[in-house]
Amino acid sequence: MTRRVAVLTAITVAIVAAGPQAAYLKLGTLVGTTVRGLRWNGPVRYFVTNRDVPGVAATDLQRAVGRALATWGATPGGVVSSEFVGFTTAEPFARDGMSVIGFRSRPDLDRTLGATTFTLDTITGDVLESDIFLNSSFPWSVAAAGDGQRFDVESIALHELGHLLGLGHSALGETELTPGGGRRVLAKAAVMFPIAFPPGNLRDRALDADDVAGIGDIYGSISRDRLVGSISGRVTLDGRGMFGAHVTAFNTTTGNLIGSFALDEDGHFVIAGLAPGIYVVRVEPLDDGDIDSFFETGLTVDVGFKPAYASRLIGVAAATGGDAGEIKVSRK
């Protein structure tokens, strides 16, 4: 048996499956009674649809995808390898057993720059195929210096390929509501934040510390795990756990910021993939994106509380965990 999973991404909305407790939201599927995280156990063999769009030839798309995959592959921890098989007339989302990346015109998805889907074996949880489409209803560019009127292919491909490799969304970003009902990015510290920068911005061609921690959480090696540590704790309001609370760890030396969530009903969290150092731990409501950009539809996430900090700085050493204890939040 197979299961189809879709992840819509980039301008304002996304749909992800909630992953297990760790440094990052990860995509997963239910195998029996266990949630198994999405993970490629061999090279990602992919095709590119042989279709040009204004400003971007199919060969340009293939080269941008190759650069983005190389960026993910250069992270510490043994990230899965990839292989470009060739150009094809096949369309993304055709459910044909091929992993296809290409452009499709979807004017009906007027807030979605791209999307990623998976076909999964529901018995084993293995990935059978994963497709990515970029919405050609928007203007695109592969210009080295960017184009202020067009979205950057490599930046959006880097985000979508993060999903293909098994990552969900990061909440490390600040947005404001727009008159049309969408959100505009003011700042963000992760490629995997669900809302894209505006046209011409190339910032998302490079990964942030949060992205590196997330991919390392999926594909990390024993040697990598010996170099990093973690922080755990619990978020409560009036004594009850706060599922879905967003928790961040700020490295006081490097300035790196890595996020996680309280992912059980008791409010427990773990922020993993942390370099040794001293950290400030902060809890905040998940209020800079739609809840279903991060969690499965139907889950209740309380966002009506004030941000709060751990009562002390937390030290992290390699291969060990720091304890933030209970972090109590209060109503707004």
C-alpha positions in Angstrom: 0.0 0.0 0.0 1.1 3.6 -0.6 0.3 7.0 0.8 0.5 10.4 -0.9 1.7 13.3 1.3 1.7 16.9 0.0 3.6 19.9 1.3 2.6 23.3 0.0 5.2 25.9 0.6 6.6 29.4 0.3 4.4 32.5 0.1 1.9 32.0 2.9 0.9 28.4 3.5 2.2 24.9 4.0 1.0 21.6 5.2 3.3 19.3 7.2 3.1 16.2 9.2 4.2 16.6 12.8 7.4 14.8 13.5 8.9 13.3 16.6 10.4 15.3 19.4 13.9 16.6 18.4 15.7 19.8 17.1 13.2 20.3 14.3 9.9 19.5 12.9 10.4 16.6 10.6 8.0 15.0 8.1 6.9 11.5 8.9 4.3 8.8 8.3 2.5 6.4 10.6 3.8 2.8 10.3 1.6 0.7 12.5 1.4 2.6 15.7 4.8 4.3 15.3 5.6 7.6 13.5 8.6 7.0 11.2 10.5 10.1 10.0 11.0 10.5 6.3 14.5 9.6 5.3 16.2 8.5 2.1 18.3 5.4 2.6 20.2 5.8 -0.7 20.9 8.5 -3.3 18.0 10.7 -4.3 17.6 9.9 -8.1 15.7 12.7 -9.7 14.5 13.9 -13.1 13.8 17.5 -14.3 10.8 18.2 -16.5 12.0 19.5 -19.9 9.9 22.7 -19.9 11.2 26.3 -20.2 9.4 29.2 -18.6 10.0 32.9 -19.2 13.5 33.7 -17.9 14.4 30.1 -16.9 15.2 27.2 -19.3 14.9 23.6 -18.1 18.7 23.4 -18.1 18.8 26.5 -15.8 16.4 24.8 -13.4 18.5 21.6 -13.4 21.7 23.6 -12.5 19.9 25.5 -9.8 18.6 22.3 -8.3 22.1 20.8 -8.4 23.5 23.7 -6.6 20.8 23.6 -3.9 21.3 19.8 -3.4 25.1 20.4 -3.1 24.4 23.0 -0.4 22.4 20.5 1.6 25.0 17.9 0.9 27.8 20.1 2.3 26.4 20.1 5.8 28.1 18.1 8.5 26.7 14.6 9.3 26.6 12.6 6.1 23.5 14.1 4.3 22.0 11.8 1.6 23.6 12.0 -1.8 21.8 12.7 -5.1 21.9 11.9 -8.7 20.4 13.7 -11.7 19.0 11.0 -14.0 18.0 13.2 -16.9 15.3 15.4 -18.5 11.9 14.0 -19.0 8.5 14.9 -20.4 6.9 13.6 -17.2 5.1 16.1 -14.9 5.7 16.6 -11.2 2.9 15.0 -9.1 2.2 12.4 -11.8 2.6 9.5 -9.3 4.7 7.5 -11.8 7.4 6.1 -9.6 9.8 8.9 -10.7 11.0 11.8 -8.5 10.4 14.7 -10.8 11.2 18.4 -10.3 9.7 21.0 -12.7 7.6 24.0 -13.4 3.8 23.9 -13.5 1.3 26.7 -13.9 -1.1 26.8 -11.0 -2.7 30.3 -10.9 -5.3 28.9 -8.5 -2.5 28.6 -5.9 -1.9 32.3 -5.8 0.1 32.2 -2.5 2.1 29.1 -3.2 5.5 29.4 -4.9 6.2 25.6 -4.8 5.1 22.3 -3.4 6.6 18.9 -2.5 4.8 15.6 -2.5 5.8 12.1 -1.4 4.5 8.7 -2.2 5.3 6.4 0.8 5.1 2.7 1.4 2.7 2.5 4.3 4.1 -0.9 5.4 7.7 0.1 5.6 7.6 3.9 5.6 10.1 4.0 2.7 10.0 7.0 0.3 9.0 5.6 -3.1 9.1 8.9 -4.9 9.1 12.7 -4.2 8.1 15.4 -6.6 8.6 19.2 -6.5 6.9 21.8 -8.6 7.6 25.5 -8.9 4.6 27.6 -9.8 5.2 29.2 -13.1 2.3 31.6 -12.5 4.9 33.6 -10.7 8.0 35.2 -12.4 11.3 33.4 -11.9 15.0 34.1 -12.3 18.3 32.3 -12.0 20.4 35.5 -12.4 23.6 35.4 -10.3 22.8 38.7 -8.7 19.1 38.2 -8.6 16.2 40.1 -10.3 14.2 42.5 -8.2 11.0 41.6 -10.1 11.4 37.8 -10.0 11.7 35.0 -7.4 15.0 33.2 -7.2 14.8 29.6 -8.3 17.8 28.4 -6.3 16.4 29.9 -3.0 13.0 28.3 -3.4 14.5 25.0 -4.6 16.7 24.9 -1.5 13.6 25.2 0.7 11.6 22.5 -1.3 14.6 20.2 -1.3 14.7 20.5 2.5 11.2 19.0 2.5 12.2 16.3 0.0 15.0 15.3 2.4 12.5 15.1 5.3 12.4 18.5 7.0 9.3 20.3 8.1 9.0 24.0 8.7 11.0 26.2 11.1 9.3 29.0 13.0 12.4 31.2 13.1 10.9 34.2 11.4 8.9 37.4 12.0 6.0 38.5 9.7 3.3 41.0 9.5 -0.2 40.6 8.0 -0.8 42.2 4.6 -4.1 43.8 3.5 -4.8 40.9 1.2 -4.8 38.4 4.1 -1.3 37.0 3.6 1.9 37.6 5.5 5.1 39.5 4.6 8.4 38.5 6.0 10.2 41.1 8.2 13.1 38.8 9.1 13.9 35.1 9.4 16.7 32.8 10.5 16.0 29.6 8.6 15.6 28.6 4.9 12.8 26.3 6.2 10.6 29.1 7.4 7.4 28.7 5.5 7.1 32.2 4.0 9.5 33.3 1.3 11.5 36.6 1.0 10.2 38.9 -1.7 11.4 38.8 -5.3 15.1 39.5 -5.9 16.2 38.4 -2.4 19.0 35.8 -2.5 19.4 35.3 1.3 17.9 31.8 1.1 20.6 30.4 -1.1 22.5 29.7 2.1 21.5 27.6 5.1 21.2 28.9 8.6 22.2 27.2 11.8 18.6 26.0 12.3 18.6 24.3 8.9 21.9 22.6 9.6 20.7 21.3 12.9 17.5 20.0 11.3 19.2 18.1 8.5 21.8 16.7 10.9 19.0 15.5 13.2 17.8 13.3 10.3 21.1 12.2 8.6 23.6 12.8 11.4 26.5 10.4 12.0 27.8 9.1 15.3 30.9 11.3 14.9 28.6 14.3 14.3 26.5 13.5 17.4 29.6 13.4 19.5 30.3 17.1 18.7 26.9 18.6 19.6 24.6 18.6 22.6 21.0 19.5 23.5 18.8 21.3 25.9 15.6 19.9 27.2 12.8 21.2 29.4 9.1 21.8 29.9 6.7 24.6 29.1 3.7 25.1 31.3 0.8 27.5 31.9 -0.9 27.3 35.3 0.7 23.9 35.7 -0.4 22.3 32.5 1.8 21.5 29.5 1.8 23.7 26.4 1.8 21.6 23.3 3.1 23.6 20.3 4.9 26.3 22.2 7.9 27.5 20.1 11.2 27.3 22.0 14.5 28.8 20.9 18.1 28.5 22.0 20.4 31.5 21.4 24.2 30.9 21.5 25.7 33.9 23.4 29.0 33.5 21.6 28.2 32.8 18.0 24.7 34.4 17.8 23.3 31.2 16.2 19.6 30.6 16.9 18.0 27.1 16.8 14.4 26.4 17.4 12.2 23.5 18.5 8.7 23.0 19.8 7.0 21.4 22.9 5.7 18.3 21.2 3.7 16.5 23.8 0.7 17.3 26.0 3.0 17.8 29.0 4.9 20.5 27.2 8.3 18.7 27.0 10.8 20.0 24.4 14.3 19.1 23.2 16.5 21.4 21.2 19.2 19.2 19.7 22.2 19.8 17.3 23.7 22.6 19.6 27.3 23.5 19.5 29.0 23.6 22.9 28.4 26.9 24.6 26.2 29.1 26.7 22.5 29.5 25.6 19.6 31.8 26.3 16.4 29.8 26.1 13.1 31.6 25.2 9.5 30.4 24.8 7.0 32.2 22.5 3.6 31.5 20.9 3.5 30.2 17.4 2.0 33.4 15.9 4.1 34.3 12.8 2.5 31.7 10.5 -0.6 29.6 10.1 -0.7 26.7 12.6 -1.2 24.2 9.8 2.1 25.4 8.3 3.7 23.5 11.1 1.3 20.9 12.5 -1.3 18.6 11.0 -4.8 20.1 10.6 -7.0 19.5 13.7 -4.3 19.8 16.4 -5.0 22.5 19.0 -2.1 24.9 19.6 -2.5 27.6 22.3 -1.0 30.9 21.1 -2.5 33.2 23.8 0.4 33.5 26.1 3.3 35.9 26.7 6.9 35.1 25.7 9.1 33.9 28.6 12.7 32.9 29.3 14.4 30.1 31.2 15.4 31.3 34.7 19.1 30.9 34.0 21.6 30.6 31.2 22.1 27.0 30.0 25.5 25.4 29.4 25.8 22.8 26.7 28.8 20.4 26.3 29.5 18.0 23.4 27.4 14.8 23.5 25.5 15.9 26.7 22.3 17.6 27.5 21.5 20.8 29.4 18.4 21.1 31.5 16.2 24.3 31.2 13.8 23.0 33.8 10.2 24.2 33.8 9.6 27.4 31.9 6.3 29.0 33.1 4.4 31.2 30.8 1.4 33.5 31.5 -1.6 34.7 29.6 -1.4 37.8 27.5 
